[in-house]
Structure formats: C-alpha cells, structure tokens
Amino acid sequence: MRFSVNIPNFGDFADPRNVAKVAVAAEQAGWDGLFVWDHVLHRRHQGRPFGDPWMLLTAAALATSRIRLGTLLTPVPRYRPQQLARQVATLDQLSGGRVVFAAGLGGPVEDEYLSFGDTAEPPVLAERLDEGLEVLTRFWSGEAVEHHGRHYEVRDVALLPATVRQPRPPVWIGGFWPRRAPMRRAARWDGAVPLFETARHGVVPDVAEVRELIGYLGKHRAGESEHPFEIVLGGATPPDPAKARDVIGPLHDAGATWWDERQLQSGPDLDRLSPVLRRVEAGPPVV
C-alpha cells in the first residue's frame, strides 16, 4: 500500500513555497505522493487566496526527487485539452516521470462552470471528459493528432515534449459512489479515486461500501486484470501508527492500494500549513 498527502490549492497552500515545504516534509517522512486540489472557484471557501495547481506542483517537483505528484482531481471539461496536455507533460518532464493524472467532472459545477458562463449539465460535461481524456492521451504520445469530435477539433498537431511515462502517465478517475457511471469510466483507465455519499472529503469510508465498490469495478474490468489498477481511498487518520493501522488495515484487506491522507473539509485545519505539516512529519500509517 502507498500513502499520499492531500492539500487544497487555497488558503496557506495558495503559496507555492508552502506547498514545497509540505512536499519536502512528505518525502523525508516516507510518504509516496502529494496531491493538490484543482479549483478556480469554490464559494464555500471564497475569500481565501487560490493558487494554480500546476504552478504549485512545479514548486513541489523542484523541491523533491521521489514522491509522486498530481491533482486530485482535475476537471478536464473546464480546460482546453491542448493547454492541459502541455501543463501535464511539462510537469512530467520536470519531475522525471512522477506525475499521476486524476480526472473527473469536478465541482461544485455551479461554481466552477456556471459562474463563468459554461454549461453545468452533467451529461455534456461527461461527454467532454471522455473526449478530452482521449485527446489528452494522444497528445501525450508526442505524435501528430487528428481529431474531429463532438466537442474538440485537432488538425494535425503534435505537442512536444511527450510525457516521460509512455504510453501515458497513470490516469485515475474520481466520482461519488454509489453513482455507477464514474466508476465504469474509472474501470477503463488506471485507477479509481472514489468519494462516498456517506463519507465526504476527510471521512474514512465504510469497509462494506468499499468492498461493494471494488466488486463493481472488478466486474467492469473483466479481461484487464493483468494491468495494474489502483484503488485510492482517503480520510483523516491519527498520527499514532497503531491507531492509524486500525483505521486503514480493514480497507487495505478489502483491496485499497493507496491511502490519501486528508483533512476534514469542514474542519478548521483544511488549508492551514502548521497542522498539515505536523501530520505529515509524523509519517504515513504502517499497515
């Protein structure tokens, strides 16, 4: 099992220097990854400064040499694929192939889409997500792309450099369980990053629901079991290793492959550097 640290891209973490501090502390303490949020607007947290996630991750990449880096998660329909492909490939080159790309619709859709005159219709956004992922992965190859889709047009364009990892960086898909469509999408890629209707950001999910989800993913990955597939769960655990093991052990036994350490979204420490650093410096759980 691998272990990552999860931070928002606002508050104290709008400053790339603070993100670099967390990244260095995570690498030194034995964590395996650092993931940041990708929001341009979240009205629940309005009034705080927000940082661009790719610039924040650039600071983390320059300060580290081992840990995986990425967003959890990027709302692909909010981006132009060519812009996003460049950002991800540049970070992957800079980090020596350490990027993990997590994607989804994002949200709240009213904030991230409607506030800027875009649609908030989930079926349309889902179409743009699927088509956008197809275009992104082709751009990351470095080869010429010709694409004529419902939402995106590309006319004989090759974007260089390609990503270090080929045929692409790992692609994880997020969504809320028990909604089935996002997890069917995840089954087609390299990993699932579920949130749960009963366990929002920072809350440890119920083991029975995790088993149900993993069983559902397994059915939709028939014939693809030879390819590695990550099950990324998250929540807030105590710094005491024995207590943390009691929390994570049953989830590991159920099939989780990553634990993503998160502050409670409703808690006071979500976007504050000092309490996050204390938890990071205490080290990851031991299973």
C-alpha positions as CSV (number, residue, x, y, z in Angstrom):
1,M,0.0,0.0,0.0
2,R,1.2,3.5,-0.8
3,F,0.5,6.7,1.1
4,S,-0.1,10.2,-0.1
5,V,-0.8,13.7,1.4
6,N,-3.7,15.7,0.1
7,I,-4.0,19.5,0.3
8,P,-6.3,22.2,-1.2
9,N,-4.9,24.8,-3.6
10,F,-6.2,27.7,-1.4
11,G,-5.5,29.3,2.0
12,D,-1.9,28.7,3.1
13,F,-1.4,26.3,0.1
14,A,-2.1,29.0,-2.5
15,D,1.6,29.9,-1.9
16,P,3.9,27.5,-3.9
17,R,6.6,27.9,-1.2
18,N,4.3,26.3,1.4
19,V,3.4,23.5,-1.0
20,A,7.1,22.9,-1.5
21,K,7.6,22.7,2.3
22,V,4.8,20.0,2.5
23,A,6.4,18.1,-0.4
24,V,9.8,18.1,1.2
25,A,8.4,17.0,4.6
26,A,6.4,14.3,2.9
27,E,9.4,12.9,1.1
28,Q,11.6,13.0,4.1
29,A,8.9,11.3,6.3
30,G,8.4,8.4,3.9
31,W,5.1,9.3,2.1
32,D,4.8,8.2,-1.5
33,G,2.8,11.1,-3.0
34,L,1.5,14.6,-2.8
35,F,-1.8,15.6,-4.4
36,V,-3.4,19.0,-4.6
37,W,-6.9,20.2,-5.4
38,D,-7.7,21.9,-8.7
39,H,-10.2,24.6,-8.2
40,V,-10.6,28.1,-9.7
41,L,-13.6,28.8,-7.5
42,H,-15.2,27.1,-4.5
43,R,-17.7,29.5,-3.0
44,R,-17.7,27.6,0.3
45,H,-14.0,28.8,0.6
46,Q,-14.4,32.2,-1.1
47,G,-12.4,35.0,0.4
48,R,-9.2,32.8,0.5
49,P,-6.4,33.1,-2.0
50,F,-6.3,30.3,-4.6
51,G,-3.2,29.1,-6.4
52,D,-2.8,27.5,-9.8
53,P,-2.3,23.7,-9.1
54,W,0.2,23.2,-11.9
55,M,2.4,26.0,-10.5
56,L,2.0,24.6,-7.0
57,L,3.1,21.2,-8.2
58,T,6.0,22.7,-10.1
59,A,7.3,24.0,-6.8
60,A,6.9,20.6,-5.3
61,A,8.6,18.9,-8.2
62,L,11.7,21.2,-7.9
63,A,12.0,20.5,-4.2
64,T,11.7,16.7,-4.3
65,S,13.1,13.7,-6.2
66,R,10.9,10.7,-5.3
67,I,7.3,11.3,-4.4
68,R,4.5,11.1,-7.0
69,L,2.8,14.4,-7.8
70,G,-0.6,15.3,-9.2
71,T,-4.0,16.8,-8.7
72,L,-7.0,15.2,-7.0
73,L,-8.6,15.9,-9.2
74,T,-8.6,17.9,-12.4
75,P,-11.9,18.8,-14.0
76,V,-11.0,18.0,-17.6
77,P,-14.2,19.6,-19.1
78,R,-13.1,23.0,-17.6
79,Y,-9.8,23.0,-19.6
80,R,-8.8,23.2,-23.3
81,P,-7.1,19.8,-23.9
82,Q,-4.1,21.4,-25.7
83,Q,-3.4,23.6,-22.7
84,L,-3.8,20.8,-20.2
85,A,-1.7,18.4,-22.2
86,R,1.1,21.0,-22.2
87,Q,0.9,21.6,-18.4
88,V,0.9,17.9,-17.5
89,A,3.7,17.0,-20.0
90,T,5.9,19.9,-18.7
91,L,5.4,18.8,-15.1
92,D,6.1,15.2,-16.0
93,Q,9.4,16.1,-17.7
94,L,10.4,18.4,-14.8
95,S,9.7,15.7,-12.3
96,G,11.3,12.8,-14.2
97,G,8.0,11.0,-14.9
98,R,6.4,11.3,-11.4
99,V,3.1,12.7,-12.5
100,V,-0.2,10.9,-11.8
101,F,-3.2,12.4,-13.6
102,A,-6.5,12.2,-11.8
103,A,-9.6,13.4,-13.7
104,G,-13.3,13.9,-13.2
105,L,-16.1,16.4,-13.7
106,G,-15.0,18.5,-10.7
107,G,-17.3,20.6,-8.7
108,P,-19.3,22.3,-7.4
109,V,-20.4,22.6,-11.0
110,E,-22.4,25.7,-10.3
111,D,-19.2,27.4,-9.0
112,E,-16.6,26.0,-11.5
113,Y,-18.8,26.1,-14.6
114,L,-21.9,28.3,-14.4
115,S,-20.0,31.1,-12.7
116,F,-18.0,31.6,-15.9
117,G,-20.9,31.1,-18.4
118,D,-20.3,27.5,-19.1
119,T,-22.8,24.6,-19.0
120,A,-23.4,22.7,-15.8
121,E,-25.3,19.8,-17.5
122,P,-23.7,16.6,-16.2
123,P,-24.2,14.6,-19.5
124,V,-22.5,17.3,-21.5
125,L,-19.6,17.6,-19.1
126,A,-19.3,13.8,-19.1
127,E,-19.0,13.8,-22.9
128,R,-16.3,16.5,-22.7
129,L,-14.5,14.5,-20.0
130,D,-14.4,11.3,-22.1
131,E,-13.5,13.0,-25.3
132,G,-11.0,15.2,-23.5
133,L,-9.2,12.2,-22.0
134,E,-8.9,10.6,-25.4
135,V,-7.4,13.8,-26.9
136,L,-5.0,14.2,-23.9
137,T,-3.6,10.7,-24.1
138,R,-3.0,11.1,-27.8
139,F,-1.2,14.5,-27.3
140,W,1.0,12.9,-24.5
141,S,2.4,10.5,-27.1
142,G,4.1,13.3,-28.9
143,E,2.8,12.0,-32.2
144,A,0.6,14.0,-34.6
145,V,-3.1,14.1,-33.6
146,E,-6.0,14.4,-36.0
147,H,-9.3,14.5,-34.1
148,H,-12.8,15.6,-35.1
149,G,-15.2,15.1,-32.2
150,R,-18.4,16.5,-30.9
151,H,-16.6,18.9,-28.6
152,Y,-13.0,19.2,-29.7
153,E,-11.2,19.6,-33.0
154,V,-7.5,19.0,-33.6
155,R,-5.9,19.3,-37.1
156,D,-2.6,17.5,-37.5
157,V,-1.0,18.8,-34.3
158,A,2.0,17.2,-32.4
159,L,2.7,18.6,-29.0
160,L,6.3,18.1,-27.7
161,P,7.7,17.1,-25.4
162,A,5.8,13.9,-24.8
163,T,5.3,12.7,-21.3
164,V,8.2,10.7,-19.8
165,R,6.0,7.8,-19.0
166,Q,4.6,6.1,-22.0
167,P,2.0,5.4,-23.3
168,R,0.8,7.9,-20.7
169,P,1.1,8.9,-17.1
170,P,-1.3,6.8,-14.9
171,V,-4.9,8.1,-15.2
172,W,-7.1,7.9,-12.2
173,I,-10.8,8.7,-12.3
174,G,-12.8,10.2,-9.5
175,G,-16.5,10.2,-8.6
176,F,-19.0,9.7,-5.9
177,W,-20.1,6.1,-5.0
178,P,-22.7,4.7,-5.3
179,R,-23.0,6.6,-8.6
180,R,-22.1,3.9,-11.2
181,A,-21.2,5.9,-14.3
182,P,-17.9,7.4,-12.9
183,M,-16.7,4.0,-11.7
184,R,-17.5,2.4,-15.0
185,R,-15.3,5.2,-16.5
186,A,-12.6,4.5,-13.9
187,A,-12.6,0.8,-14.8
188,R,-11.4,1.8,-18.3
189,W,-8.3,3.6,-17.0
190,D,-5.7,3.0,-14.4
191,G,-7.3,3.7,-11.0
192,A,-10.4,4.8,-9.1
193,V,-10.5,7.7,-6.6
194,P,-13.9,7.5,-5.1
195,L,-15.6,9.7,-2.6
196,F,-18.7,8.3,-0.9
197,E,-22.1,9.9,-0.4
198,T,-21.8,8.6,3.2
199,A,-18.2,9.7,3.7
200,R,-17.3,13.1,2.2
201,H,-13.8,14.5,2.0
202,G,-11.7,13.6,5.0
203,V,-14.1,11.0,6.4
204,V,-13.0,7.3,6.4
205,P,-15.3,5.2,4.2
206,D,-17.2,2.2,5.4
207,V,-15.5,-1.1,4.7
208,A,-18.7,-2.7,3.4
209,E,-19.2,0.0,0.8
210,V,-15.6,-0.2,-0.2
211,R,-16.0,-4.0,-0.8
212,E,-19.1,-3.3,-2.9
213,L,-17.3,-0.7,-5.0
214,I,-14.3,-2.9,-5.6
215,G,-16.5,-5.8,-6.6
216,Y,-18.3,-3.5,-9.1
217,L,-15.0,-2.3,-10.5
218,G,-13.8,-5.9,-10.9
219,K,-16.9,-6.8,-13.0
220,H,-16.2,-3.9,-15.3
221,R,-12.5,-4.7,-15.6
222,A,-13.1,-8.2,-17.0
223,G,-10.2,-9.1,-19.2
224,E,-8.0,-6.3,-18.0
225,S,-6.8,-7.9,-14.7
226,E,-3.3,-8.2,-16.0
227,H,-2.9,-4.4,-15.9
228,P,-2.2,-2.7,-12.5
229,F,-5.2,-0.9,-11.2
230,E,-5.2,1.4,-8.2
231,I,-7.9,1.8,-5.6
232,V,-7.3,5.2,-3.9
233,L,-9.2,5.8,-0.6
234,G,-8.7,8.7,1.8
235,G,-9.5,10.3,5.1
236,A,-8.0,11.7,8.2
237,T,-6.1,9.3,10.5
238,P,-4.4,9.8,13.9
239,P,-0.6,10.3,13.9
240,D,-0.3,7.3,16.2
241,P,0.8,4.4,14.0
242,A,-1.2,1.7,15.9
243,K,-4.4,3.7,15.8
244,A,-3.9,4.6,12.1
245,R,-3.3,0.9,11.3
246,D,-6.7,0.1,13.0
247,V,-8.4,2.5,10.6
248,I,-6.6,1.6,7.4
249,G,-6.0,-2.1,7.9
250,P,-9.5,-3.3,7.0
251,L,-9.5,-1.1,3.9
252,H,-6.2,-2.5,2.8
253,D,-7.6,-6.0,3.3
254,A,-10.6,-5.1,1.2
255,G,-8.4,-4.1,-1.7
256,A,-7.3,-0.5,-1.3
257,T,-3.8,0.2,-2.8
258,W,-3.4,3.8,-1.9
259,W,-4.3,5.8,1.3
260,D,-4.6,9.5,0.7
261,E,-4.3,11.5,4.0
262,R,-6.8,14.3,4.1
263,Q,-8.0,16.9,6.5
264,L,-11.8,17.2,7.1
265,Q,-13.3,19.6,4.6
266,S,-15.5,21.0,7.3
267,G,-12.6,21.3,9.8
268,P,-10.5,24.3,10.7
269,D,-7.2,22.8,9.6
270,L,-8.1,22.1,6.0
271,D,-6.0,24.9,4.4
272,R,-3.5,25.7,7.3
273,L,0.1,24.8,6.9
274,S,1.1,24.2,10.5
275,P,-1.3,21.3,11.4
276,V,-0.8,19.7,8.0
277,L,2.9,19.8,8.4
278,R,2.6,18.2,11.9
279,R,0.6,15.3,10.5
280,V,3.0,14.9,7.5
281,E,6.1,14.9,9.7
282,A,4.6,12.2,11.9
283,G,4.8,9.9,8.9
284,P,2.4,7.6,7.0
285,P,0.5,4.8,8.6
286,V,2.1,1.4,8.7
287,V,-0.1,-1.5,7.6
